[in-house]
Amino acid sequence: MFITRSSGSATRQPSAKVARALEIHRSVVACHEHIARGSDGTHALSATLMLPCYQAEFRNLALALTSDEERELRYALDALCDCAV
């Protein structure tokens, strides 16, 4: 569940593209965490190999978003960053 600022205080599900972008973002974050830990060689190696793929997929998807979807993604990512702090 994500809060979008464009609709006031209403809560709604993200669009399919935005939901996919958020999934990819979580994968990118997970890859960074595995690489940073580096203790488990297999996971760190897999993360190192997969990270560029996830980043390219995120970039391509972001380029395909409409302006409303871009805004929705930005607000969702802001909310994730606020929760992480």
C-alpha positions in Angstrom: 0.0 0.0 0.0 1.4 3.4 -1.0 0.4 6.9 -0.3 0.4 9.3 -3.2 0.6 13.0 -2.5 -1.2 13.9 -5.7 -4.4 12.5 -4.4 -4.3 14.1 -1.0 -4.3 11.7 1.8 -5.8 8.9 -0.1 -4.1 5.5 -0.2 -4.2 3.3 -3.3 -2.3 0.6 -5.1 0.4 1.7 -7.5 0.0 1.2 -11.3 1.4 -2.0 -12.8 4.5 -0.3 -14.2 5.1 1.5 -10.9 4.7 -1.7 -8.9 7.2 -3.4 -11.2 9.6 -0.5 -10.9 9.4 -0.8 -7.1 10.0 -4.6 -7.3 13.1 -3.9 -9.4 14.2 -1.2 -6.9 14.0 -3.7 -4.0 16.2 -6.1 -6.0 18.7 -3.4 -6.6 18.8 -2.6 -2.9 19.2 -6.3 -2.1 22.1 -6.6 -4.5 23.8 -3.7 -2.9 23.3 -5.2 0.5 24.8 -8.6 -0.6 27.7 -6.9 -2.2 28.4 -4.7 0.8 28.3 -7.7 3.2 30.4 -9.8 0.8 30.7 -12.6 3.4 28.8 -15.1 1.4 30.7 -15.4 -1.8 27.9 -17.0 -3.8 25.3 -14.4 -3.0 27.8 -11.5 -3.4 28.9 -12.9 -6.8 25.3 -13.4 -8.0 24.4 -9.9 -6.8 27.4 -8.4 -8.6 26.3 -10.1 -11.8 22.6 -9.3 -11.5 22.9 -5.7 -10.4 23.6 -4.2 -13.9 20.7 -6.2 -15.3 18.3 -4.8 -12.6 19.6 -1.3 -13.1 19.1 -1.5 -16.9 15.6 -2.9 -16.5 14.7 -0.1 -14.0 16.1 2.5 -16.3 14.2 1.2 -19.3 11.0 1.0 -17.3 11.5 4.5 -15.9 11.8 5.8 -19.5 8.5 4.2 -20.4 6.5 5.8 -17.6 4.0 8.5 -18.1 4.4 11.7 -16.2 1.7 10.6 -13.7 3.5 7.2 -13.2 6.8 9.0 -12.8 5.3 11.2 -10.0 3.7 8.1 -8.4 7.1 6.3 -8.5 8.9 9.3 -7.0 6.5 9.6 -4.1 6.6 5.8 -3.5 10.4 5.9 -3.5 10.4 8.9 -1.2 8.1 7.0 1.2 10.4 4.0 1.2 13.4 6.3 1.9 11.5 8.0 4.7 10.7 4.6 6.3 14.3 3.5 6.1 15.6 6.5 8.1 
